[in-house]
Amino acid sequence: MTTASQRAFLNALYACPHGVIRYSPDIPGLVQTSTNLAVVETFVSEIKVVTSQRSSAESEKNDVATMVRTVFELAGAHVSTGDGYPGWQPNINSPILKTCIEISKEIYGKEPKVEAIHAGLECGLIGEKYPGMDMISFGPTLKDVHSPDERILIHTVDNCWKLFLGILKNIPEKSK
C-alpha cells in the first residue's frame, strides 16, 4: 500500500461508526439502531471490510448504512451493500401479544417474561410482505447462538409447542 492509501484506509476505519446509535424510545434499555464493524480481511490487491447495520426502524438502518458507506467512499473505497434483515418494530400493545401472555399464564401458571431483542428476526421479513400484520416472535431457549457451541434446551421445545397451539386456538379477531 502506498502511504496515502494506508492513511486513507486507517482514517476510514477510525471514522467508521460502530456500536449503539440509538436506544428505543418505547422500551427502556433496548437498542433500536446499531452498526458493527465486523470483519477486516487483507488480500494481495485489496482489503475487504464487512459491516452490519440493524434497526427496528428501517429508515434508521438505511441512514446508518449510508453513514458507513460515505466514510469509506470518502476514503476512495468501492462500496457494495447487501439486503440484510428489514426492521421490525415490536408492538407492546399487540392483541396477539396479550393472547400469548394469557395462554402462557394458563399453561405455566405464571406471568411470562416478555422482552424485545436487538437482532434480525423473521418478523421483519414477514412484516415487509404484510405491512401492519400483528405478530410476535417466540421460541425455545438457545445458548451460545451463532457459535460452534450453539445449542437448544430440548425441554423448552415442548413448552413452545404447547404455547403455539394455545395461541392458534385463541387468535384475537384483530389479528386475523
N, C-alpha and C positions, 0 to 999 in steps of 0.2 A: 504494500500500500504506500502511496505517497504520503508525505507528512500532512498535506492539506486534506486528503480523503480520510486519513486516520482521525484528524481533528474533527472533521465534519461528522463522522460516524460516532465518535465518543460524545460529542456535543448533543447529537440526536438522542443517544441513549440516556444521557443525563437529563435532557429536557422532556423526554417521553413521560407523560403522566402514568402513574402506577398506584394502584390501591383504591380506596374508597373515594368516590367522587361526591356521592350524596346518600344520605340516610332517608328512609321512608318518613314522610310527614304523618302517616297514619299509624304505623306500628313502631313503637319505640325500640331502638337498637337494631332494627332490620336494615341491612344495606339495600338501597334501591338501585344504585348505579356504581359500577366499578370497572376498572381496567387493569389488566395484568400483563406485564412484560414477561412473557413466559419462557421463551427459548431464544438463544442466540447461537447459531451454528456457523462455523467458518469453513469455507471451501477454498480451493485453489484460486478461483477467479471471482468469488462472490461471498457475501455474508448474508445469511438468512435470519431474519428476526420475526418471531411469531408472537403476536399479542392476542389478547382475548378481552372482549368487552361484554358486560352483562348488565341488564337492567330490566326491571318490571315495566318501565316506561320505554316504549320503542323509540320515541323521539330522543330521549336522553342517551340511549345506547348508540344511536346514529350520530349524535353530537360528539360523544367522547371518541367514537371511532374516527370521526373527522379530525378531532384534535390530534390523535396519534398519527393519522395519515399525513397531516400537514407538517408535523415535526420532521418526519422522515423525508417528505418531498422537499422541504426547505434545505435539507442536508444533501439533496441531489439523488436520493434513492428512488428506485422504481417500486411502487407500492401496489399490491393486489389484495383484494379482500374476498372473504368467503361469506356464506349466508349466516352461519351461527344460529342461535335459537332466538325466536322472536320473544319480546317481552310479554309478561302476563301479570296483570295487577290483581292480587288477591282481593276478594270482596268479603270484608268481615261481617257484612250484613246479608250474606248469601242465604237464600232459602234452603239450598241443598246442604250447606254447612250446618244450619240449625237442625236439619233432619239427621245428619251424620252424628251430631252431638247427642241428640235424643236417643238414637238407636244404640250408640256406644254405651250410654248410661244404662239402658235396658239390658244389654248383653253382659257388660262387665261390672255393673253396679257402682261405677264411679265416673266422675267427670273426666273426659279425655283431655289430654294436653294438646291444645291447638296452637300451632305456631306456623310462621312463614319462614321460608329459607331463601337464600340468595343463590339460585342455581338455574341452569337451563332445564326447563320441565316441558313435558309433552303438552301441558295445558297451553303453553304459548303457541305451539304448532296447531293445536286444535282450535284455539281462540282466533287465530289468524284466518282460518277457513270458515268459522262460525262466530262472527263478532257478536258480543252480547250474551253468549251462551253462559249459563250459570254452571260453574264447575268447581271442583275441589281436587286436590291431589292427596293421596294417602297410600301407604304401603307398609310392607313388613320392615322390621329393623335390619339395617345393613351396617356393617362395620368395615372400616378402612376402605371406603369406596374409592374406586379408580386407582387402586394399588395392587401389587401382587398378592397382598394379604386380604383382598376383598372377600367378604363372606356374608351370608344371610343367617339370621337366627331362625331356624326352621320352625320353632313353636309359634313364631309371630305370623307365619303364613296362614295358618288356620284361623287365627284371630282376624286377619284382614279379610279372609273369605267370608266369614260369618258377618262381619260388618258390611261388606259389599252386598251380600244377599239381603240383609236387613234394609239397607238404603234403597236397593232396587224395588223392594216391596212397598216402600213408603215415599217414593219420589213426589215432592210437592208439585202441585199443578203449575206454579210459576216457572218451574224448571223444565217442564216437558216441552 
